[in-house]
Amino acid sequence: SSNAAPVADFREMKALLPANLAGMKRTKATGEKTGAMGMIVSYAEATYESDSGSTIGIKITDNSGLGALMALSQAGWTTMEIDQETETGYEKTTTIGGAKALEKYDSTDQAGEIQILVDNRFMVQVTATGVDAAAMKAAVETIDLKKLAEIKPKAATPAQK
């Protein structure tokens, strides 16, 4: 029998993914609940593309089925303070919508990533290629983090004896 903690329905998370981003069309939207070794993960993700070939990906994962240790290893940065700058980019821990976040960007290849840990359960991950840092941050702002935190896990159906 599985003792995995219940996770959010990926359909509810998928509903929070915007239909499009400024100047970009949503080309893919998927969701899945997947389990292995007594642990369950539920996620929804979408890809947005512009005519010029730049892309932004948004992925929301509910890690509550992983247990505390695994969830921590997924987001080891949440226990750290990071603030680094190079000639072409930066990496820093910050706060977005009241949640702990990690933001990195490199202007050389115009690529970056923002990870946000919401309610110690959800990981929101935005990856950007060929866009400026402002567009990457704007993508994050399209997601209603408060609404995300309010999604209740769906209780697992009892395993058949």
Buried (B, 14 or more C-beta within 10 A) or exposed (E): EEEBBBBBBBEBBBEBBBEEBBEBEBEEBEBEBEBEEEBBBBBBBBBBBBEEEBBBBBBBBBBBBBBEEEBBEBBEBBEEEEEEEEEEBBBBBBEBBEBBBBBBBBBEEBBBBBBBBBBBBBBBBBBBBBBBBEBBBBBBEBBEBEEBBEBEBBEBEEEEE
